[in-house]
Amino acid sequence: LGALSPEVSEASEAESAASSSASSPSLPSPREPKEAALRNVPICPCCRRGVLKPDGVYFGEALPPAVLKAALKQAKEAKMVLVVGTRGSVEPARQLPLIAKRRNSAKVVEINPRPTLLSKYADMRLEGAAATLLPEL
């Protein structure tokens, strides 16, 4: 499949880190039992104003501009795009493999247990769990 880019954009629910709602440093994610978390809302130790939440983009939130810019740049230069574990329904992320295909004739490889909205654009579709299939690649 070729060499992987050392720059990979992550635009999913990354819960190993956290960001403040008032500032934007990335910090280790607070791990507390649900009951304790409800009593002890984690406050950003840097700005002491914002509430810490897992680093990730949730429905209704925009991608950070720097992440979107980097992802678009990579899509325009990609020779191959792996689409893993997504329904392909959330904009603008769903456009990235299509941009790569249109702009650079990139091959799109989809790994998912069932067909998605991007399946018809995939050059290769591997049906199954990412946890099983990715290590085999």
Secondary structure by P-SEA (a helix, b strand, c coil): ccccccbbbbccccccbbbbcccccccccccccaaaaaaccccccccccbbbccccccccccccaaaaaaaaaaaaacccccccccccccccccaaaaaaaaaccbbbbbbcccccccccccccccccccccccccc
